[in-house]
């Protein structure tokens, strides 16, 4: 079977993850990379034995490229994705897919008009514990849902921002909600459905950035359940936890660990045979990286004409919640969704 050829735009930290996973997949090939910094680009080409470009448009001229992965600063994601779609390339964009809903909608519309696939990297949905949690919600095992919460208690020190000056800027990156917590925010809405209203407090307590480094949010979902978000990049001295908890009249489940990859609590009034196996079991830990699962999902869709698990319209949902959080914090009032 013909290999799917990938090009990567932006050779920062996350690009190395994509390159590693592409090289591990027999049905994929890393064919090109692009970065405006010649030293960074050359280091990447030497490490992965791939052709490098400093000009993004020049890389897009490659007729053999099937997919372009956008790993540049967040404020460039939508524009660069549109450029790739306009020349017939499928688009895999790192989170967030854009920094405004307007830009997200332009990217979605362009990909649909050009007949190319758009996939957003929100890899928590592929983690085995998170998929089990989604299935339990869909099967009604919780009964009537009471509330749910996510907790992201991580550390991003000053060096994280100094080494990449675009990080933490409102127009280029965003803060802890947009950059770190968006994965868990995506999980929250995936499990609980559409947000009706939210009220947020955010602050910049420690880090030398424009955007927030800590925030708390109260949520009311359209189905009547409540939700809470706590997110911080200020936790000392290292990442502590990423937790997703769901509570209902007939069940309680908590996914935890440093990166939400372990079942901590799994308790239902109507037990199933496998329930006892899930708790603390290595069988439901992540055997492969989330990025590998995202790549495999996209490759399968290209080969079969199937659907993307997290397409542009799905990726837009968590973006809208983050933008609602930003608006509520700025105005000091509750905000209703969808945003106007």
Secondary structure, DSSP 8 states (H G I E B T S, - for coil): ---EEEEEE--SHHHHHHHHHHHH-TTEEEEEEE-SSHHHHHHHHHHHT-EEES-HHHHHT-TT--EEEE-S-GGGHHHHHHHHHHTT-EEEEESSS-SSHHHHHHHHHHHHHHT--EEEE-GGGGSHHHHHHHHHHHTTTT-SEEEEEEEEE-B--HHHHHSSTTTT-TTTT--HHHHTTHHHHHHHHHHH--EEEEEEEEE--SSSSSS-SEEEEEEEETTS-EEEEEEESB-SSS--EEEEEEEETTEEEEEETTTT-EEEEEEESS--TTHHHHTT-GGGS-SS-HHHHHHHHHHHHHHH----TTBHHHHHHHHHHHHHHHHHHHHTS-EESS--
